[in-house]
Amino acid sequence: MLRTLNLGRVRQVLYIRTRKGWHLLVEHSRNLTAAETVCCQFALGSDRLRELLNTMRMLRLDNAPEFWQKRFNILYSEKLR
């Protein structure tokens, strides 16, 4: 998929099983923009709501402090119930 979208050459793909499910780690040859990152995560099967929220944060990055520009793609360590 990355090659089709001209997003760089894939160097390594790892499937990692944790007690919370499967995770996919894709290492490639260049840094992706925020939009490319969110789109790839969605296309590779990430949670739709998570990527919708990442998209909302990504669209507001221009006015955000540098601290938040690096952290738009939130990874959660646990789910709230």
Biotite code that builds the C-alpha atoms (Angstrom):
import biotite.structure as struc

atoms = struc.array([
    struc.Atom([0.000, 0.000, 0.000], chain_id="A", res_id=1, res_name="MET", atom_name="CA", element="C"),
    struc.Atom([2.793, 2.464, 0.863], chain_id="A", res_id=2, res_name="LEU", atom_name="CA", element="C"),
    struc.Atom([4.477, 1.847, -2.487], chain_id="A", res_id=3, res_name="ARG", atom_name="CA", element="C"),
    struc.Atom([1.186, 2.311, -4.344], chain_id="A", res_id=4, res_name="THR", atom_name="CA", element="C"),
    struc.Atom([0.705, 5.680, -2.624], chain_id="A", res_id=5, res_name="LEU", atom_name="CA", element="C"),
    struc.Atom([4.365, 6.622, -3.223], chain_id="A", res_id=6, res_name="ASN", atom_name="CA", element="C"),
    struc.Atom([4.979, 6.970, 0.506], chain_id="A", res_id=7, res_name="LEU", atom_name="CA", element="C"),
    struc.Atom([8.409, 5.398, 0.589], chain_id="A", res_id=8, res_name="GLY", atom_name="CA", element="C"),
    struc.Atom([10.036, 2.001, 0.480], chain_id="A", res_id=9, res_name="ARG", atom_name="CA", element="C"),
    struc.Atom([9.045, -0.512, 3.139], chain_id="A", res_id=10, res_name="VAL", atom_name="CA", element="C"),
    struc.Atom([12.064, -1.750, 5.089], chain_id="A", res_id=11, res_name="ARG", atom_name="CA", element="C"),
    struc.Atom([10.412, -4.014, 7.642], chain_id="A", res_id=12, res_name="GLN", atom_name="CA", element="C"),
    struc.Atom([6.946, -5.196, 8.679], chain_id="A", res_id=13, res_name="VAL", atom_name="CA", element="C"),
    struc.Atom([6.393, -6.681, 12.124], chain_id="A", res_id=14, res_name="LEU", atom_name="CA", element="C"),
    struc.Atom([3.245, -8.261, 13.498], chain_id="A", res_id=15, res_name="TYR", atom_name="CA", element="C"),
    struc.Atom([3.298, -8.000, 17.281], chain_id="A", res_id=16, res_name="ILE", atom_name="CA", element="C"),
    struc.Atom([0.818, -9.850, 19.473], chain_id="A", res_id=17, res_name="ARG", atom_name="CA", element="C"),
    struc.Atom([0.020, -8.346, 22.870], chain_id="A", res_id=18, res_name="THR", atom_name="CA", element="C"),
    struc.Atom([-2.618, -9.274, 25.393], chain_id="A", res_id=19, res_name="ARG", atom_name="CA", element="C"),
    struc.Atom([-4.759, -6.487, 23.880], chain_id="A", res_id=20, res_name="LYS", atom_name="CA", element="C"),
    struc.Atom([-4.563, -7.789, 20.315], chain_id="A", res_id=21, res_name="GLY", atom_name="CA", element="C"),
    struc.Atom([-2.368, -7.603, 17.248], chain_id="A", res_id=22, res_name="TRP", atom_name="CA", element="C"),
    struc.Atom([-0.265, -4.576, 16.319], chain_id="A", res_id=23, res_name="HIS", atom_name="CA", element="C"),
    struc.Atom([1.410, -3.842, 13.021], chain_id="A", res_id=24, res_name="LEU", atom_name="CA", element="C"),
    struc.Atom([4.714, -1.959, 12.865], chain_id="A", res_id=25, res_name="LEU", atom_name="CA", element="C"),
    struc.Atom([5.783, -0.771, 9.412], chain_id="A", res_id=26, res_name="VAL", atom_name="CA", element="C"),
    struc.Atom([9.250, 0.720, 8.991], chain_id="A", res_id=27, res_name="GLU", atom_name="CA", element="C"),
    struc.Atom([9.788, 2.649, 5.769], chain_id="A", res_id=28, res_name="HIS", atom_name="CA", element="C"),
    struc.Atom([12.276, 4.943, 4.088], chain_id="A", res_id=29, res_name="SER", atom_name="CA", element="C"),
    struc.Atom([10.862, 8.399, 4.843], chain_id="A", res_id=30, res_name="ARG", atom_name="CA", element="C"),
    struc.Atom([8.886, 10.354, 7.412], chain_id="A", res_id=31, res_name="ASN", atom_name="CA", element="C"),
    struc.Atom([5.187, 10.638, 6.685], chain_id="A", res_id=32, res_name="LEU", atom_name="CA", element="C"),
    struc.Atom([3.170, 13.807, 7.112], chain_id="A", res_id=33, res_name="THR", atom_name="CA", element="C"),
    struc.Atom([0.457, 13.817, 9.757], chain_id="A", res_id=34, res_name="ALA", atom_name="CA", element="C"),
    struc.Atom([-2.226, 13.293, 7.083], chain_id="A", res_id=35, res_name="ALA", atom_name="CA", element="C"),
    struc.Atom([-0.321, 10.385, 5.505], chain_id="A", res_id=36, res_name="GLU", atom_name="CA", element="C"),
    struc.Atom([0.138, 8.763, 8.906], chain_id="A", res_id=37, res_name="THR", atom_name="CA", element="C"),
    struc.Atom([-3.559, 8.918, 9.781], chain_id="A", res_id=38, res_name="VAL", atom_name="CA", element="C"),
    struc.Atom([-4.622, 7.687, 6.336], chain_id="A", res_id=39, res_name="CYS", atom_name="CA", element="C"),
    struc.Atom([-2.219, 4.734, 6.443], chain_id="A", res_id=40, res_name="CYS", atom_name="CA", element="C"),
    struc.Atom([-3.324, 3.767, 9.946], chain_id="A", res_id=41, res_name="GLN", atom_name="CA", element="C"),
    struc.Atom([-6.959, 3.839, 8.852], chain_id="A", res_id=42, res_name="PHE", atom_name="CA", element="C"),
    struc.Atom([-6.271, 1.877, 5.654], chain_id="A", res_id=43, res_name="ALA", atom_name="CA", element="C"),
    struc.Atom([-4.327, -0.771, 7.588], chain_id="A", res_id=44, res_name="LEU", atom_name="CA", element="C"),
    struc.Atom([-7.273, -1.442, 9.915], chain_id="A", res_id=45, res_name="GLY", atom_name="CA", element="C"),
    struc.Atom([-6.924, 0.892, 12.876], chain_id="A", res_id=46, res_name="SER", atom_name="CA", element="C"),
    struc.Atom([-10.015, 1.740, 14.916], chain_id="A", res_id=47, res_name="ASP", atom_name="CA", element="C"),
    struc.Atom([-12.261, 4.138, 12.955], chain_id="A", res_id=48, res_name="ARG", atom_name="CA", element="C"),
    struc.Atom([-13.091, 6.343, 15.940], chain_id="A", res_id=49, res_name="LEU", atom_name="CA", element="C"),
    struc.Atom([-9.429, 6.622, 16.938], chain_id="A", res_id=50, res_name="ARG", atom_name="CA", element="C"),
    struc.Atom([-8.469, 7.742, 13.439], chain_id="A", res_id=51, res_name="GLU", atom_name="CA", element="C"),
    struc.Atom([-11.398, 10.172, 13.265], chain_id="A", res_id=52, res_name="LEU", atom_name="CA", element="C"),
    struc.Atom([-10.144, 11.818, 16.464], chain_id="A", res_id=53, res_name="LEU", atom_name="CA", element="C"),
    struc.Atom([-6.559, 11.811, 15.123], chain_id="A", res_id=54, res_name="ASN", atom_name="CA", element="C"),
    struc.Atom([-7.861, 13.511, 11.954], chain_id="A", res_id=55, res_name="THR", atom_name="CA", element="C"),
    struc.Atom([-9.606, 16.200, 14.010], chain_id="A", res_id=56, res_name="MET", atom_name="CA", element="C"),
    struc.Atom([-6.375, 16.864, 15.948], chain_id="A", res_id=57, res_name="ARG", atom_name="CA", element="C"),
    struc.Atom([-4.300, 16.791, 12.751], chain_id="A", res_id=58, res_name="MET", atom_name="CA", element="C"),
    struc.Atom([-6.487, 19.439, 11.092], chain_id="A", res_id=59, res_name="LEU", atom_name="CA", element="C"),
    struc.Atom([-5.759, 21.838, 13.966], chain_id="A", res_id=60, res_name="ARG", atom_name="CA", element="C"),
    struc.Atom([-1.975, 21.363, 14.054], chain_id="A", res_id=61, res_name="LEU", atom_name="CA", element="C"),
    struc.Atom([-1.082, 24.645, 12.307], chain_id="A", res_id=62, res_name="ASP", atom_name="CA", element="C"),
    struc.Atom([-1.946, 26.751, 15.355], chain_id="A", res_id=63, res_name="ASN", atom_name="CA", element="C"),
    struc.Atom([-0.883, 24.210, 17.969], chain_id="A", res_id=64, res_name="ALA", atom_name="CA", element="C"),
    struc.Atom([2.258, 24.557, 20.077], chain_id="A", res_id=65, res_name="PRO", atom_name="CA", element="C"),
    struc.Atom([5.202, 22.400, 18.950], chain_id="A", res_id=66, res_name="GLU", atom_name="CA", element="C"),
    struc.Atom([4.630, 20.071, 21.921], chain_id="A", res_id=67, res_name="PHE", atom_name="CA", element="C"),
    struc.Atom([1.210, 19.060, 20.524], chain_id="A", res_id=68, res_name="TRP", atom_name="CA", element="C"),
    struc.Atom([2.315, 19.012, 16.892], chain_id="A", res_id=69, res_name="GLN", atom_name="CA", element="C"),
    struc.Atom([4.532, 16.039, 17.748], chain_id="A", res_id=70, res_name="LYS", atom_name="CA", element="C"),
    struc.Atom([1.757, 14.320, 19.717], chain_id="A", res_id=71, res_name="ARG", atom_name="CA", element="C"),
    struc.Atom([-1.345, 14.488, 17.516], chain_id="A", res_id=72, res_name="PHE", atom_name="CA", element="C"),
    struc.Atom([-1.303, 10.707, 17.068], chain_id="A", res_id=73, res_name="ASN", atom_name="CA", element="C"),
    struc.Atom([-2.414, 9.564, 20.499], chain_id="A", res_id=74, res_name="ILE", atom_name="CA", element="C"),
    struc.Atom([-1.575, 6.038, 21.622], chain_id="A", res_id=75, res_name="LEU", atom_name="CA", element="C"),
    struc.Atom([-3.567, 4.792, 24.579], chain_id="A", res_id=76, res_name="TYR", atom_name="CA", element="C"),
    struc.Atom([-2.125, 2.461, 27.188], chain_id="A", res_id=77, res_name="SER", atom_name="CA", element="C"),
    struc.Atom([-5.538, 1.349, 28.426], chain_id="A", res_id=78, res_name="GLU", atom_name="CA", element="C"),
    struc.Atom([-9.242, 1.797, 27.770], chain_id="A", res_id=79, res_name="LYS", atom_name="CA", element="C"),
    struc.Atom([-11.497, 3.686, 30.142], chain_id="A", res_id=80, res_name="LEU", atom_name="CA", element="C"),
    struc.Atom([-14.631, 1.826, 31.146], chain_id="A", res_id=81, res_name="ARG", atom_name="CA", element="C"),
])
